[in-house]
Amino acid sequence: MYGILKYASSIEGELDVWTDCLLLNPRRNSAFLVNFDKLLRSASASSGRVEVYEYLRFVFGHDLERR
């Protein structure tokens, strides 16, 4: 979750955006290096960075309003 929020923050602030991330699974003692853009593209029906950011902003904003 932190990675997704950091990604959104980087897009909003026009900072450098991560391209690769390392996913760790300490229970299995394993790691998985993945290209973050490809991961988001496959999880978001080929939406671009801006569309993903806007969707995340909507989801988190909507969740805060409900609380």
MMTF fields as JSON, N, C-alpha, C and O atoms, coordinates in Angstrom:
{
  "mmtfVersion": "1.0.0",
  "mmtfProducer": "UNKNOWN",
  "numBonds": 267,
  "numAtoms": 268,
  "numGroups": 67,
  "numChains": 1,
  "numModels": 1,
  "chainsPerModel": [1],
  "groupsPerChain": [67],
  "chainIdList": ["A"],
  "bondAtomList": [4, 2, 8, 6, 12, 10, 16, 14, 20, 18, 24, 22, 28, 26, 32, 30, 36, 34, 40, 38, 44, 42, 48, 46, 52, 50, 56, 54, 60, 58, 64, 62, 68, 66, 72, 70, 76, 74, 80, 78, 84, 82, 88, 86, 92, 90, 96, 94, 100, 98, 104, 102, 108, 106, 112, 110, 116, 114, 120, 118, 124, 122, 128, 126, 132, 130, 136, 134, 140, 138, 144, 142, 148, 146, 152, 150, 156, 154, 160, 158, 164, 162, 168, 166, 172, 170, 176, 174, 180, 178, 184, 182, 188, 186, 192, 190, 196, 194, 200, 198, 204, 202, 208, 206, 212, 210, 216, 214, 220, 218, 224, 222, 228, 226, 232, 230, 236, 234, 240, 238, 244, 242, 248, 246, 252, 250, 256, 254, 260, 258, 264, 262],
  "bondOrderList": [1, 1, 1, 1, 1, 1, 1, 1, 1, 1, 1, 1, 1, 1, 1, 1, 1, 1, 1, 1, 1, 1, 1, 1, 1, 1, 1, 1, 1, 1, 1, 1, 1, 1, 1, 1, 1, 1, 1, 1, 1, 1, 1, 1, 1, 1, 1, 1, 1, 1, 1, 1, 1, 1, 1, 1, 1, 1, 1, 1, 1, 1, 1, 1, 1, 1],
  "groupList": [{"groupName": "MET", "atomNameList": ["N", "CA", "C", "O"], "elementList": ["N", "C", "C", "O"], "formalChargeList": [0, 0, 0, 0], "bondAtomList": [1, 0, 2, 1, 3, 2], "bondOrderList": [1, 1, 2], "singleLetterCode": "M", "chemCompType": "L-PEPTIDE LINKING"}, {"groupName": "TYR", "atomNameList": ["N", "CA", "C", "O"], "elementList": ["N", "C", "C", "O"], "formalChargeList": [0, 0, 0, 0], "bondAtomList": [1, 0, 2, 1, 3, 2], "bondOrderList": [1, 1, 2], "singleLetterCode": "Y", "chemCompType": "L-PEPTIDE LINKING"}, {"groupName": "GLY", "atomNameList": ["N", "CA", "C", "O"], "elementList": ["N", "C", "C", "O"], "formalChargeList": [0, 0, 0, 0], "bondAtomList": [1, 0, 2, 1, 3, 2], "bondOrderList": [1, 1, 2], "singleLetterCode": "G", "chemCompType": "PEPTIDE LINKING"}, {"groupName": "ILE", "atomNameList": ["N", "CA", "C", "O"], "elementList": ["N", "C", "C", "O"], "formalChargeList": [0, 0, 0, 0], "bondAtomList": [1, 0, 2, 1, 3, 2], "bondOrderList": [1, 1, 2], "singleLetterCode": "I", "chemCompType": "L-PEPTIDE LINKING"}, {"groupName": "LEU", "atomNameList": ["N", "CA", "C", "O"], "elementList": ["N", "C", "C", "O"], "formalChargeList": [0, 0, 0, 0], "bondAtomList": [1, 0, 2, 1, 3, 2], "bondOrderList": [1, 1, 2], "singleLetterCode": "L", "chemCompType": "L-PEPTIDE LINKING"}, {"groupName": "LYS", "atomNameList": ["N", "CA", "C", "O"], "elementList": ["N", "C", "C", "O"], "formalChargeList": [0, 0, 0, 0], "bondAtomList": [1, 0, 2, 1, 3, 2], "bondOrderList": [1, 1, 2], "singleLetterCode": "K", "chemCompType": "L-PEPTIDE LINKING"}, {"groupName": "ALA", "atomNameList": ["N", "CA", "C", "O"], "elementList": ["N", "C", "C", "O"], "formalChargeList": [0, 0, 0, 0], "bondAtomList": [1, 0, 2, 1, 3, 2], "bondOrderList": [1, 1, 2], "singleLetterCode": "A", "chemCompType": "L-PEPTIDE LINKING"}, {"groupName": "SER", "atomNameList": ["N", "CA", "C", "O"], "elementList": ["N", "C", "C", "O"], "formalChargeList": [0, 0, 0, 0], "bondAtomList": [1, 0, 2, 1, 3, 2], "bondOrderList": [1, 1, 2], "singleLetterCode": "S", "chemCompType": "L-PEPTIDE LINKING"}, {"groupName": "GLU", "atomNameList": ["N", "CA", "C", "O"], "elementList": ["N", "C", "C", "O"], "formalChargeList": [0, 0, 0, 0], "bondAtomList": [1, 0, 2, 1, 3, 2], "bondOrderList": [1, 1, 2], "singleLetterCode": "E", "chemCompType": "L-PEPTIDE LINKING"}, {"groupName": "ASP", "atomNameList": ["N", "CA", "C", "O"], "elementList": ["N", "C", "C", "O"], "formalChargeList": [0, 0, 0, 0], "bondAtomList": [1, 0, 2, 1, 3, 2], "bondOrderList": [1, 1, 2], "singleLetterCode": "D", "chemCompType": "L-PEPTIDE LINKING"}, {"groupName": "VAL", "atomNameList": ["N", "CA", "C", "O"], "elementList": ["N", "C", "C", "O"], "formalChargeList": [0, 0, 0, 0], "bondAtomList": [1, 0, 2, 1, 3, 2], "bondOrderList": [1, 1, 2], "singleLetterCode": "V", "chemCompType": "L-PEPTIDE LINKING"}, {"groupName": "TRP", "atomNameList": ["N", "CA", "C", "O"], "elementList": ["N", "C", "C", "O"], "formalChargeList": [0, 0, 0, 0], "bondAtomList": [1, 0, 2, 1, 3, 2], "bondOrderList": [1, 1, 2], "singleLetterCode": "W", "chemCompType": "L-PEPTIDE LINKING"}, {"groupName": "THR", "atomNameList": ["N", "CA", "C", "O"], "elementList": ["N", "C", "C", "O"], "formalChargeList": [0, 0, 0, 0], "bondAtomList": [1, 0, 2, 1, 3, 2], "bondOrderList": [1, 1, 2], "singleLetterCode": "T", "chemCompType": "L-PEPTIDE LINKING"}, {"groupName": "CYS", "atomNameList": ["N", "CA", "C", "O"], "elementList": ["N", "C", "C", "O"], "formalChargeList": [0, 0, 0, 0], "bondAtomList": [1, 0, 2, 1, 3, 2], "bondOrderList": [1, 1, 2], "singleLetterCode": "C", "chemCompType": "L-PEPTIDE LINKING"}, {"groupName": "ASN", "atomNameList": ["N", "CA", "C", "O"], "elementList": ["N", "C", "C", "O"], "formalChargeList": [0, 0, 0, 0], "bondAtomList": [1, 0, 2, 1, 3, 2], "bondOrderList": [1, 1, 2], "singleLetterCode": "N", "chemCompType": "L-PEPTIDE LINKING"}, {"groupName": "PRO", "atomNameList": ["N", "CA", "C", "O"], "elementList": ["N", "C", "C", "O"], "formalChargeList": [0, 0, 0, 0], "bondAtomList": [1, 0, 2, 1, 3, 2], "bondOrderList": [1, 1, 2], "singleLetterCode": "P", "chemCompType": "L-PEPTIDE LINKING"}, {"groupName": "ARG", "atomNameList": ["N", "CA", "C", "O"], "elementList": ["N", "C", "C", "O"], "formalChargeList": [0, 0, 0, 0], "bondAtomList": [1, 0, 2, 1, 3, 2], "bondOrderList": [1, 1, 2], "singleLetterCode": "R", "chemCompType": "L-PEPTIDE LINKING"}, {"groupName": "PHE", "atomNameList": ["N", "CA", "C", "O"], "elementList": ["N", "C", "C", "O"], "formalChargeList": [0, 0, 0, 0], "bondAtomList": [1, 0, 2, 1, 3, 2], "bondOrderList": [1, 1, 2], "singleLetterCode": "F", "chemCompType": "L-PEPTIDE LINKING"}, {"groupName": "HIS", "atomNameList": ["N", "CA", "C", "O"], "elementList": ["N", "C", "C", "O"], "formalChargeList": [0, 0, 0, 0], "bondAtomList": [1, 0, 2, 1, 3, 2], "bondOrderList": [1, 1, 2], "singleLetterCode": "H", "chemCompType": "L-PEPTIDE LINKING"}],
  "groupTypeList": [0, 1, 2, 3, 4, 5, 1, 6, 7, 7, 3, 8, 2, 8, 4, 9, 10, 11, 12, 9, 13, 4, 4, 4, 14, 15, 16, 16, 14, 7, 6, 17, 4, 10, 14, 17, 9, 5, 4, 4, 16, 7, 6, 7, 6, 7, 7, 2, 16, 10, 8, 10, 1, 8, 1, 4, 16, 17, 10, 17, 2, 18, 9, 4, 8, 16, 16],
  "groupIdList": [1, 2, 3, 4, 5, 6, 7, 8, 9, 10, 11, 12, 13, 14, 15, 16, 17, 18, 19, 20, 21, 22, 23, 24, 25, 26, 27, 28, 29, 30, 31, 32, 33, 34, 35, 36, 37, 38, 39, 40, 41, 42, 43, 44, 45, 46, 47, 48, 49, 50, 51, 52, 53, 54, 55, 56, 57, 58, 59, 60, 61, 62, 63, 64, 65, 66, 67],
  "secStructList": [7, 2, 2, 2, 2, 2, 2, 2, 2, 2, 2, 2, 6, 6, 7, 7, 7, 7, 7, 3, 3, 3, 3, 3, 3, 6, 6, 6, 6, 3, 3, 3, 3, 3, 3, 2, 2, 2, 2, 2, 2, 2, 2, 6, 6, 6, 7, 7, 2, 2, 2, 2, 2, 2, 2, 2, 2, 2, 2, 2, 2, 2, 2, 2, 2, 2, 7],
  "xCoordList": [0.819, 0.0, 0.875, 0.568, 1.965, 2.856, 3.372, 3.45, 3.721, 4.249, 3.257, 3.637, 1.995, 0.962, 0.762, 0.628, 0.74, 0.574, 1.785, 1.63, 2.968, 4.186, 4.19, 4.611, 3.725, 3.624, 2.675, 2.993, 1.518, 0.541, 1.109, 0.916, 1.797, 2.408, 3.47, 3.582, 4.239, 5.274, 4.659, 5.178, 3.56, 2.892, 2.33, 2.469, 1.691, 1.092, 2.149, 1.947, 3.265, 4.322, 5.295, 6.279, 5.042, 5.922, 7.358, 8.314, 7.488, 8.789, 9.143, 8.346, 10.338, 10.719, 9.786, 9.49, 9.332, 8.414, 9.196, 10.056, 8.89, 9.566, 9.29, 8.18, 10.282, 10.056, 10.104, 9.355, 10.971, 11.08, 10.852, 11.221, 10.245, 10.081, 10.376, 10.217, 10.8, 11.139, 10.094, 9.993, 9.318, 8.3, 8.916, 9.46, 8.829, 9.431, 8.356, 7.318, 8.61, 7.737, 8.591, 9.192, 8.651, 9.525, 9.102, 9.944, 7.839, 7.386, 7.947, 8.237, 8.093, 8.634, 10.117, 10.748, 10.659, 12.056, 12.333, 13.277, 11.48, 11.622, 11.395, 10.856, 11.821, 11.668, 11.292, 11.572, 10.649, 10.183, 10.414, 9.823, 11.268, 11.535, 10.572, 10.502, 9.836, 8.817, 8.88, 9.191, 8.582, 8.475, 7.134, 6.088, 7.15, 5.941, 4.938, 3.733, 5.411, 4.496, 3.762, 2.558, 4.481, 3.841, 2.85, 1.788, 3.196, 2.289, 1.0, -0.093, 1.122, -0.067, -0.879, -2.109, -0.206, -0.912, -1.739, -2.877, -1.172, -1.912, -3.034, -4.043, -2.869, -3.897, -4.961, -5.992, -4.731, -5.668, -6.198, -6.541, -6.271, -6.847, -6.158, -6.825, -4.842, -4.02, -4.229, -3.982, -4.678, -4.804, -3.419, -2.484, -3.293, -2.027, -1.808, -2.674, -0.643, -0.301, -1.306, -1.714, -1.702, -2.617, -3.978, -4.57, -4.478, -5.772, -5.724, -6.668, -4.631, -4.483, -4.444, -5.09, -3.687, -3.605, -4.978, -5.354, -5.732, -7.058, -7.996, -8.795, -7.899, -8.739, -8.379, -9.269, -7.087, -6.668, -7.126, -7.564, -7.022, -7.463, -8.96, -9.404, -9.734, -11.173, -11.49, -12.321, -10.818, -11.091, -10.757, -11.568, -9.572, -9.183, -9.993, -10.317, -10.324, -11.164, -12.558, -13.137, -13.098, -14.433, -14.439, -15.399, -13.38, -13.284, -13.216, -13.832, -12.476, -12.373, -13.708, -14.03, -14.484, -15.791, -16.746, -17.573, -16.643, -17.532, -17.236, -18.127, -16.026, -15.648, -16.126, -15.931],
  "yCoordList": [-1.179, 0.0, 1.26, 2.239, 1.22, 2.376, 2.718, 3.891, 1.705, 1.931, 2.636, 3.517, 2.267, 2.896, 4.346, 5.219, 4.614, 5.993, 6.85, 8.013, 6.294, 7.023, 7.316, 8.392, 6.366, 6.545, 7.698, 8.559, 7.711, 8.784, 10.13, 11.134, 10.158, 11.393, 11.902, 13.109, 11.01, 11.401, 12.002, 12.98, 11.426, 11.958, 13.34, 14.252, 13.5, 14.781, 15.868, 16.995, 15.537, 16.512, 16.645, 17.377, 15.95, 15.95, 15.591, 16.194, 14.601, 14.096, 12.883, 12.434, 12.358, 11.13, 10.005, 9.842, 9.242, 8.136, 6.834, 6.644, 5.944, 4.653, 3.887, 3.933, 3.19, 2.311, 0.85, 0.025, 0.531, -0.845, -0.874, 0.056, -1.945, -2.104, -3.551, -4.467, -3.724, -5.037, -5.417, -4.785, -6.448, -6.935, -8.047, -9.009, -7.916, -8.893, -9.709, -9.178, -10.988, -11.874, -12.559, -13.6, -11.976, -12.535, -13.924, -14.696, -14.249, -15.578, -16.678, -17.783, -16.365, -17.357, -17.14, -17.91, -16.083, -15.729, -15.568, -16.142, -14.768, -14.575, -13.112, -12.325, -12.785, -11.426, -11.497, -12.478, -10.427, -10.373, -8.961, -8.008, -8.818, -7.523, -7.337, -8.177, -6.239, -6.016, -4.571, -3.659, -4.381, -3.04, -2.469, -3.037, -1.356, -0.795, -0.346, -0.516, 0.219, 0.643, -0.552, -0.483, -1.64, -2.839, -3.444, -3.923, -3.422, -3.94, -3.124, -3.69, -1.806, -0.951, -1.101, -1.122, -1.204, -1.35, -2.635, -2.638, -3.71, -4.979, -4.981, -5.661, -4.231, -4.194, -3.138, -3.131, -2.25, -1.135, -1.04, 0.051, -2.138, -2.177, -1.197, -0.481, -1.167, -0.342, 1.159, 1.908, 1.611, 3.048, 3.651, 2.964, 4.927, 5.621, 6.052, 5.869, 6.625, 7.068, 8.065, 7.966, 9.019, 10.061, 9.467, 9.827, 8.564, 7.933, 7.111, 7.129, 6.395, 5.609, 6.538, 6.275, 7.627, 8.595, 9.176, 9.257, 9.581, 10.156, 9.144, 9.497, 7.901, 6.869, 6.66, 6.565, 6.587, 6.423, 7.598, 7.421, 8.781, 9.967, 9.91, 10.271, 9.457, 9.313, 8.275, 8.512, 7.127, 6.046, 6.475, 6.284, 7.052, 7.444, 8.633, 8.704, 9.564, 10.7, 10.256, 10.759, 9.315, 8.79, 8.042, 8.142, 7.301, 6.559, 7.511, 7.251, 8.607, 9.571, 10.256, 10.555, 10.508, 11.136, 10.227, 10.711, 8.928, 7.982, 7.893, 7.57, 8.167, 8.066, 9.297, 9.453],
  "zCoordList": [0.0, 0.0, 0.0, -0.679, 0.767, 0.806, -0.586, -0.954, -1.35, -2.699, -3.594, -4.366, -3.507, -4.329, -3.92, -4.778, -2.618, -2.15, -2.513, -2.885, -2.409, -2.785, -4.28, -4.706, -5.066, -6.514, -6.837, -7.657, -6.193, -6.411, -5.981, -6.667, -4.863, -4.381, -5.349, -5.565, -5.925, -6.887, -8.142, -8.681, -8.612, -9.799, -9.51, -10.325, -8.343, -7.986, -7.848, -8.301, -7.228, -6.998, -8.148, -8.04, -9.255, -10.418, -10.037, -10.524, -9.158, -8.74, -9.584, -10.408, -9.372, -10.067, -9.643, -8.459, -10.609, -10.349, -10.397, -11.257, -9.47, -9.441, -10.716, -11.246, -11.206, -12.346, -11.921, -12.443, -10.988, -10.508, -9.003, -8.286, -8.545, -7.104, -6.735, -7.541, -5.521, -5.006, -3.97, -2.918, -4.271, -3.346, -2.511, -3.054, -1.196, -0.291, 0.409, 0.804, 0.558, 1.31, 2.369, 2.103, 3.585, 4.613, 5.089, 5.547, 4.99, 5.419, 4.52, 4.98, 3.25, 2.306, 2.033, 1.31, 2.619, 2.399, 0.902, 0.359, 0.255, -1.188, -1.553, -0.775, -2.746, -3.258, -4.728, -5.417, -5.191, -6.573, -7.091, -6.583, -8.097, -8.708, -9.872, -10.769, -9.854, -10.878, -11.36, -10.594, -12.627, -13.188, -12.748, -13.062, -12.027, -11.427, -12.484, -12.298, -13.579, -14.643, -15.246, -15.494, -15.479, -16.038, -15.052, -15.448, -13.77, -12.748, -12.709, -12.684, -12.704, -12.692, -13.968, -13.923, -15.097, -16.371, -16.39, -16.858, -15.888, -15.889, -14.858, -15.043, -13.779, -12.735, -12.99, -12.319, -13.942, -14.131, -15.554, -16.01, -16.247, -17.606, -18.554, -19.3, -18.526, -19.425, -19.278, -20.224, -18.117, -17.871, -17.687, -17.276, -17.988, -17.819, -16.383, -15.527, -16.125, -14.77, -14.221, -13.064, -15.039, -14.571, -14.227, -13.21, -15.062, -14.781, -13.498, -12.709, -13.293, -12.066, -10.866, -9.852, -10.975, -9.88, -9.562, -8.393, -10.585, -10.358, -9.712, -8.845, -10.13, -9.532, -8.061, -7.215, -7.749, -6.358, -5.505, -4.368, -6.056, -5.331, -5.046, -3.956, -6.028, -5.855, -4.776, -3.9, -4.851, -3.9, -2.476, -1.57, -2.267, -0.921, -0.427, 0.758, -1.308, -0.926, -0.548, 0.415, -1.304, -1.025, 0.307, 1.071, 0.585, 1.836, 3.026, 4.059, 2.895, 3.99, 4.25, 5.4, 3.21, 3.384, 4.147, 4.92, 3.943, 4.62, 6.103, 6.889, 6.497, 7.917, 8.595, 9.8]
}
